[in-house]
């Protein structure tokens, strides 16, 4: 126990040192959780830092990403980084960014937008269980972020799924950025809600290493997810900052005195336990088959084509997993659910959790997640999509019932801003197929497209425009009909590379508005990089 206490002090000292070297950071938020981390890495975390892709590894996610000085100090203690690199914290070109990102091979996802680590952890834990791997997912949460609704979406889902391989450590240090948190040190306010959702809950002193040890042993033996609610003190061990307001997000003014109070610098090394057992993940049977096809002129809704194509793809690839926000009979992800119920995740009306789970699945590397709901409702989870891009995540999204064509359902159901908002996400690919044939082709392409890809589908049935053998790709355009006497260019399939583009037959397009028979207009927007406003096209008589 003395070793763990000393290790906790080292983590505090190094959090102070790294933040002082940077001239910024969150040392006090790191110091409160140091003992929780010390006990975790000394005997409970099973992670081969030399083989970060080992599927048997545990996962450690800092949902309170601002406590990055603690995370990086932990990496030094386990020998993953050297002290010289620790002191590059927050410097230009350093791997040790202000909030952790996967530029470090041991970081699964970027955090820092609070309330996301636990929801993503639910996805990671679900995926690991489906793989039948021994991996445990440890999430460090701050008490301030427990006010986020996304945290409680995650709590509900983990409880319903009985994710026994998930442990949430709640660092209740009482103080947020501007003052006391909503519940202060009322540990029961957190534990009670989690227990009601089916969690195993434990309330402990977060600076008593024996209580922490006993709690971890309890969690590892539980058949339910465990929430360990730990009472801690912000800035623990340094008189200048301990349990004092106004000390958030800044280095200590007198780090030398604080380090002396903590017993000085140390160089303790911890040999973290490596995982054992078979590293072969469970694989699902795939019956095989062909992608769906339709006759030219047949009327098929692109949302229906999405569901059929996804199910067909799932029959050929066991890495495909589908998630839906309880609208599967509208998005037609139910076609996949009916065919492969063991690879379908019902997330209910919790769009933030849906995106988080998709991100969590791809963390495990085997999986190719497709998440679907009404396009309008994806806006609720936009920050999760934004952070997924920072995490360098590969996820596929499908938003159905897009645009004004759903009519009588009213404007609350009409996604109008989705093309712009999702295209603004770094590295995204936005697809709007015009018919069933292009939808099926693009679903297959999405599966192997890196980054955030988004498909927009519509509610109503529209004619199939292309033959089954038509080739499609991301970007580009198609000329469906042309003749020497043409006087008008009707845009049916266009990629805009900039503010304007010269098309065949000399038509200069600065903006686009499509008029005429809507059944003849292909509204696929792929790779739009410029602003599309308006242009008039008059039908030739």
C-alpha positions in Angstrom: 0.0 0.0 0.0 2.9 2.4 0.7 4.1 1.7 -2.9 0.7 2.8 -4.2 0.6 5.9 -2.0 4.0 6.9 -3.3 2.9 6.2 -6.9 -0.1 8.4 -6.4 2.2 11.2 -5.1 4.5 10.8 -8.1 1.5 11.1 -10.5 0.6 14.4 -8.7 4.1 15.7 -8.9 4.4 14.9 -12.5 1.0 16.5 -13.3 2.3 19.7 -11.6 5.7 19.5 -13.5 4.2 19.0 -16.9 1.6 21.8 -16.5 4.3 24.1 -15.2 6.5 23.4 -18.2 3.6 24.0 -20.5 2.5 27.2 -18.7 -1.1 25.9 -18.9 -3.1 22.8 -18.2 -5.3 21.2 -15.5 -3.0 19.9 -12.7 -5.6 20.2 -9.9 -8.2 18.1 -11.8 -5.4 15.5 -12.3 -4.3 15.5 -8.7 -7.7 14.5 -7.3 -7.8 11.3 -9.3 -4.1 10.3 -8.9 -4.8 7.6 -6.2 -7.5 6.0 -8.4 -5.0 5.7 -11.2 -2.2 4.5 -9.0 -4.2 1.5 -7.8 -5.6 0.8 -11.2 -2.3 0.4 -13.0 -0.7 -1.5 -10.1 -2.6 -4.8 -10.4 -5.9 -4.2 -12.2 -5.4 -2.7 -15.6 -4.4 -5.4 -18.1 -2.8 -3.7 -21.1 0.3 -4.5 -23.1 1.6 -1.1 -23.9 4.0 -2.7 -26.4 1.1 -4.1 -28.3 -1.7 -1.5 -28.2 -3.8 -3.4 -30.8 -4.0 -6.6 -28.9 -7.7 -7.4 -28.8 -7.3 -8.8 -25.2 -6.2 -5.4 -23.9 -8.2 -3.4 -21.4 -9.2 0.1 -22.4 -8.7 3.2 -20.3 -10.7 6.2 -21.4 -10.3 9.6 -19.7 -13.8 11.0 -20.2 -12.5 14.0 -18.2 -10.0 14.7 -20.9 -8.7 17.9 -19.3 -7.0 15.7 -16.7 -4.5 14.8 -19.4 -1.5 15.7 -17.2 -2.5 12.7 -15.1 -2.9 10.4 -18.1 0.5 11.4 -19.5 2.1 11.0 -16.0 0.6 7.5 -15.9 2.2 6.8 -19.3 5.6 7.8 -17.9 5.1 5.6 -14.8 4.4 2.5 -17.0 7.3 3.2 -19.3 5.4 4.2 -22.4 7.0 7.6 -22.6 10.1 9.2 -21.1 10.3 12.2 -18.7 11.7 14.4 -21.5 8.5 13.8 -23.6 6.3 14.4 -20.5 7.7 17.9 -20.4 6.7 18.6 -24.0 3.1 18.8 -22.8 1.0 21.2 -24.9 4.0 22.3 -27.0 3.7 22.6 -30.8 4.5 19.2 -32.4 4.2 17.3 -29.2 2.1 14.1 -29.0 1.0 15.2 -25.6 -1.8 17.5 -26.6 -3.9 19.6 -24.2 -6.6 16.9 -24.3 -5.7 13.3 -25.3 -6.1 12.2 -29.0 -5.3 9.0 -30.8 -2.0 10.4 -32.0 -0.8 8.3 -29.1 -1.4 4.6 -29.8 -2.8 4.0 -26.3 -5.6 6.6 -26.7 -8.7 5.1 -28.1 -10.7 8.3 -28.7 -10.3 12.0 -28.3 -11.9 13.5 -25.3 -12.3 16.9 -23.8 -15.9 17.6 -24.9 -17.3 16.4 -21.6 -19.9 13.6 -21.3 -18.5 11.5 -24.2 -16.1 9.0 -22.7 -18.6 6.9 -20.8 -21.0 6.7 -23.8 -18.1 5.6 -26.1 -17.0 3.2 -23.4 -20.4 1.5 -23.6 -19.8 0.9 -27.3 -16.3 -0.5 -26.7 -17.6 -2.8 -23.9 -20.4 -4.0 -26.1 -18.0 -4.8 -29.0 -15.5 -6.6 -26.7 -18.3 -8.8 -25.3 -19.5 -9.6 -28.8 -15.9 -10.6 -29.7 -15.8 -12.8 -26.5 -12.6 -11.1 -25.4 -11.7 -10.6 -21.7 -11.2 -6.8 -22.1 -12.4 -4.6 -19.4 -13.3 -0.9 -20.1 -12.3 1.6 -17.4 -13.7 5.1 -17.7 -12.5 8.1 -15.6 -15.3 10.6 -15.3 -15.3 14.0 -13.6 -18.2 15.0 -11.4 -18.9 18.2 -13.4 -19.6 16.1 -16.6 -22.2 14.1 -14.7 -24.6 16.9 -15.4 -24.5 15.9 -19.1 -27.5 14.1 -20.4 -25.3 11.9 -22.6 -23.8 10.4 -19.4 -27.2 9.1 -18.3 -28.0 7.8 -21.8 -24.9 5.7 -21.3 -25.8 4.6 -17.8 -29.2 3.4 -19.0 -27.8 1.4 -21.9 -25.0 -0.2 -19.9 -27.5 -1.2 -17.3 -29.9 -2.7 -19.7 -27.2 -4.7 -21.4 -25.6 -5.8 -18.1 -22.2 -4.8 -19.3 -20.2 -6.4 -16.6 -16.9 -5.5 -18.4 -17.5 -1.8 -17.9 -16.3 0.2 -14.8 -16.9 3.9 -14.4 -14.7 5.8 -11.9 -16.4 9.0 -10.8 -13.9 11.5 -9.5 -16.1 13.6 -7.2 -13.8 16.4 -6.2 -16.7 18.8 -5.6 -15.3 21.8 -7.6 -16.0 22.6 -11.2 -14.5 25.4 -13.3 -16.4 28.3 -11.6 -17.5 26.8 -8.3 -19.1 23.9 -6.6 -20.7 21.2 -8.8 -24.5 20.6 -8.8 -24.3 17.9 -6.1 -21.0 18.7 -4.4 -19.9 15.7 -2.3 -23.3 14.0 -2.3 -22.0 10.6 -3.6 -25.4 9.0 -3.2 -26.9 11.4 -5.8 -24.8 9.7 -8.5 -24.8 6.2 -7.1 -28.6 6.1 -6.6 -29.4 6.9 -10.2 -26.9 4.4 -11.5 -28.2 1.7 -9.2 -31.8 2.3 -10.4 -30.5 1.7 -13.9 -29.1 -1.7 -13.0 -25.5 -0.8 -12.0 -23.4 -2.2 -9.2 -22.5 1.0 -7.2 -19.8 1.7 -4.6 -19.2 4.9 -2.6 -15.6 5.2 -1.4 -12.9 7.6 -0.2 -10.9 8.2 -3.4 -7.7 8.8 -1.5 -7.8 5.6 0.6 -5.9 3.1 -1.5 -7.3 0.1 0.4 -10.9 1.2 -0.3 -10.0 1.7 -3.9 -8.4 -1.8 -4.1 -11.5 -3.4 -2.5 -13.8 -1.5 -4.9 -11.8 -2.7 -8.0 -11.9 -6.3 -6.8 -15.7 -5.9 -6.3 -16.1 -4.5 -9.8 -14.1 -7.3 -11.4 -16.4 -9.9 -9.7 -19.7 -8.2 -10.5 -22.1 -9.4 -13.2 -23.2 -5.8 -13.8 -21.5 -2.6 -14.8 -19.9 -1.0 -11.8 -19.9 2.7 -10.9 -17.3 3.6 -8.3 -18.2 7.0 -6.8 -15.1 8.4 -5.1 -14.9 11.4 -2.8 -11.7 13.3 -3.6 -10.2 16.7 -3.2 -9.2 18.8 -6.1 -5.5 19.7 -5.9 -5.0 17.0 -3.3 -1.7 17.4 -1.3 -0.7 20.9 -2.2 -1.9 23.7 0.2 -1.9 26.3 -2.5 -4.7 24.6 -4.3 -6.2 21.8 -2.3 -10.1 22.0 -2.2 -10.0 25.7 -3.1 -12.2 27.4 -5.8 -10.7 29.4 -8.6 -7.8 27.0 -9.1 -9.2 25.2 -12.2 -7.3 25.0 -15.5 -4.0 26.8 -14.5 -0.6 25.8 -13.3 0.4 26.3 -9.7 2.0 29.6 -8.9 4.6 28.0 -6.6 5.2 24.5 -8.0 8.4 24.0 -6.1 6.7 24.3 -2.7 3.8 22.0 -3.8 6.3 19.4 -5.0 8.1 19.5 -1.7 4.8 19.1 0.1 4.2 16.0 -2.0 7.5 14.5 -1.1 9.6 15.6 -4.1 10.2 14.1 -7.5 10.2 10.3 -7.9 11.0 7.8 -10.6 8.7 4.9 -9.8 8.1 2.4 -12.6 5.1 0.1 -12.8 5.0 -3.2 -14.7 1.4 -3.3 -15.9 -0.1 -6.7 -16.1 -0.4 -8.0 -19.7 -3.6 -9.8 -20.9 -3.5 -13.5 -21.2 -5.5 -16.1 -23.1 -6.5 -16.8 -26.7 -6.4 -13.6 -28.8 -8.7 -15.0 -31.5 -12.0 -13.0 -31.6 -15.3 -14.6 -32.1 -16.5 -14.5 -35.7 -20.0 -14.5 -37.0 -21.3 -16.7 -39.8 -21.8 -15.0 -43.2 -24.1 -16.9 -45.7 -22.8 -14.8 -48.6 -24.9 -13.6 -51.5 -25.2 -10.7 -54.0 -26.1 -7.1 -53.5 -29.7 -6.2 -54.4 -30.7 -5.0 -57.8 -33.8 -3.4 -59.3 -35.3 -2.9 -62.7 -34.9 0.5 -64.3 -38.1 2.5 -63.9 -39.2 0.5 -60.8 -40.2 2.8 -57.9 -38.1 2.2 -54.8 -37.4 4.5 -51.8 -33.7 5.0 -51.2 -34.2 4.3 -47.5 -35.6 0.9 -48.4 -32.6 0.3 -50.8 -30.3 1.3 -47.9 -31.8 -1.4 -45.6 -31.7 -4.1 -48.3 -28.1 -3.2 -49.3 -26.9 -3.2 -45.6 -28.4 -6.6 -45.0 -26.8 -8.0 -48.2 -23.5 -6.5 -47.1 -23.9 -8.1 -43.7 -24.4 -11.5 -45.3 -21.0 -11.1 -47.0 -19.0 -9.5 -44.1 -19.1 -10.3 -40.4 -17.5 -7.0 -39.5 -20.7 -5.1 -40.4 -22.7 -4.0 -37.3 -25.9 -1.9 -37.5 -27.2 0.6 -34.8 -30.5 2.4 -34.9 -32.4 5.0 -32.8 -35.6 3.0 -32.6 -36.8 3.9 -36.1 -35.5 0.8 -37.8 -38.9 0.2 -39.6 -38.5 3.7 -41.1 -34.8 3.7 -41.9 -35.1 0.1 -42.9 -32.2 -1.0 -40.8 -34.7 -3.6 -39.6 -33.8 -5.5 -42.7 -30.4 -6.0 -41.2 -31.8 -6.7 -37.7 -34.1 -9.4 -39.1 -31.2 -11.1 -40.9 -28.5 -10.7 -38.2 -30.0 -9.9 -34.8 -26.7 -10.7 -33.0 -25.1 -7.8 -34.9 -27.8 -5.3 -34.5 -27.8 -2.7 -31.6 -31.1 -1.1 -30.7 -30.1 2.2 -29.1 -33.6 3.5 -28.6 -34.3 7.3 -28.7 -30.7 8.2 -27.7 -28.9 9.6 -30.7 -25.9 10.7 -28.8 -25.4 7.2 -27.4 -26.0 5.8 -30.9 -23.1 7.8 -32.4 -20.9 7.1 -29.3 -21.6 3.3 -29.6 -20.6 3.4 -33.3 -17.4 5.1 -32.3 -16.8 2.6 -29.6 -17.3 -0.3 -32.0 -14.6 1.0 -34.4 -12.2 1.4 -31.5 -12.1 -2.4 -31.4 -10.8 -2.3 -35.0 -12.7 -5.4 -36.2 -16.0 -3.6 -36.7 -17.5 -1.5 -39.5 -20.5 0.3 -37.8 -23.5 1.8 -39.7 -25.7 4.0 -37.5 -29.1 5.2 -38.8 -32.0 7.5 -37.7 -34.0 10.3 -39.2 -31.6 12.8 -40.7 -33.2 15.6 -38.6 -32.4 13.8 -35.4 -28.7 13.5 -36.1 -28.4 17.1 -35.3 -28.9 16.2 -31.6 -25.6 14.2 -31.7 -23.6 16.6 -33.8 -20.9 17.2 -31.2 -20.3 13.4 -31.0 -19.8 13.4 -34.8 -17.4 16.3 -34.6 -15.4 14.6 -31.9 -15.5 11.3 -33.8 -13.6 13.1 -36.6 -11.0 14.4 -34.1 -10.7 10.8 -32.9 -9.9 9.7 -36.5 -12.9 7.4 -36.3 -14.3 5.4 -39.2 -18.1 5.4 -38.9 -21.0 5.4 -41.3 -24.2 7.3 -40.8 -27.5 7.2 -42.6 -30.1 9.9 -42.2 -33.5 9.1 -43.7 -36.7 11.2 -44.3 -34.5 14.1 -45.5 -35.8 17.3 -47.1 -39.3 18.7 -47.5 -40.7 15.8 -49.4 -42.1 14.2 -46.2 -44.7 16.9 -46.3 -47.4 16.4 -43.8 -45.1 15.3 -41.0 -44.1 18.9 -40.7 -40.9 20.9 -40.4 -39.7 19.3 -37.1 -39.0 16.1 -39.1 -37.4 17.7 -42.1 -33.6 17.7 -42.3 -32.6 20.7 -44.3 -29.2 21.6 -42.8 -27.7 18.1 -42.7 -25.8 18.4 -45.9 -24.1 21.5 -44.8 -23.5 20.5 -41.2 -22.1 17.1 -41.9 -20.0 18.3 -44.8 -18.4 20.7 -42.4 -17.0 17.8 -40.4 -13.3 17.3 -41.0 -12.6 14.6 -43.5 -16.3 13.7 -44.1 -17.9 12.2 -47.1 -21.5 13.2 -47.8 -23.5 11.0 -50.2 -27.1 11.7 -51.5 -28.0 8.8 -53.9 -30.7 9.5 -56.5 -32.1 6.0 -56.8 -32.0 2.5 -55.4 -29.2 1.4 -57.7 -26.8 4.2 -56.6 -27.8 3.7 -53.0 -26.8 0.1 -52.9 -23.5 0.8 -54.7 -22.7 3.6 -52.3 -23.5 1.6 -49.2 -20.9 -0.9 -50.3 -18.4 1.9 -50.9 -19.1 3.5 -47.5 -18.1 0.3 -45.8 -14.5 0.9 -47.0 -14.4 4.7 -46.8 -12.2 6.2 -44.1 -13.5 8.9 -41.8 -17.1 10.0 -41.2 -19.3 9.1 -44.1 -23.0 10.1 -44.3 -25.7 8.9 -46.6 -28.9 10.9 -47.0 -32.0 8.9 -48.0 -35.6 9.9 -48.7 -38.9 8.6 -47.6 -40.9 8.4 -50.8 -40.4 5.9 -53.6 -38.7 7.2 -56.8 -38.0 5.6 -60.1 -34.8 3.6 -60.5 -32.6 5.7 -62.9 -29.6 3.4 -63.5 -29.1 -0.1 -64.7 -27.9 -2.6 -62.2 -24.4 -2.8 -63.7 -23.8 1.0 -63.5 -20.5 1.9 -61.8 -20.4 4.5 -59.0 -17.7 6.2 -57.0 -17.4 9.0 -54.5 -17.3 12.3 -56.5 -17.5 13.0 -60.2 -20.6 13.4 -62.4 -22.5 11.5 -65.0 -24.0 12.6 -68.4 -27.2 10.7 -68.8 -28.3 12.1 -72.2 -26.6 14.5 -74.7 -27.1 15.6 -78.3 -25.4 18.1 -80.6 -28.4 20.4 -80.7 -28.6 20.8 -76.9 -29.2 24.3 -75.7 -29.7 23.7 -72.0 -27.6 21.7 -69.5 -29.8 19.9 -66.9 -27.7 19.1 -63.8 -28.6 15.7 -62.5 -25.3 14.5 -61.0 -22.6 17.0 -60.0 -19.6 17.4 -57.8 -18.8 21.0 -57.1 -15.1 21.4 -56.6 -15.1 25.2 -55.9 -17.3 28.3 -56.1 -17.8 27.6 -59.8 -17.1 25.0 -62.4 -17.3 24.9 -66.2 -19.4 22.0 -67.4 -19.6 20.3 -70.8 -21.0 22.6 -73.5 -19.7 25.7 -71.8 -22.3 26.2 -69.1 -20.7 28.1 -66.2 -22.3 27.0 -62.9 -21.8 29.3 -59.9 -24.8 28.1 -58.0 -27.6 25.5 -58.5 -31.3 25.4 -58.2 -32.9 22.4 -59.9 -36.3 22.8 -61.5 -38.5 20.6 -63.6 -39.7 17.1 -63.1 -38.2 16.0 -59.7 -38.1 12.4 -60.8 -35.6 13.4 -63.4 -33.2 15.2 -61.1 -30.4 13.3 -59.4 -29.7 15.1 -56.1 -26.6 13.3 -55.1 -24.2 15.7 -53.4 -20.8 14.0 -53.1 -17.7 15.8 -52.0 -19.2 19.3 -52.2 -16.4 21.7 -51.4 -18.0 25.0 -52.5 -21.2 26.9 -51.6 -24.1 26.0 -53.8 -26.8 28.7 -53.8 -28.9 29.1 -57.0 -29.1 28.7 -60.8 -32.1 28.5 -63.0 -32.6 25.7 -65.5 -35.5 26.0 -67.8 -36.9 22.9 -69.4 -36.6 23.0 -73.2 -40.0 22.9 -75.0 
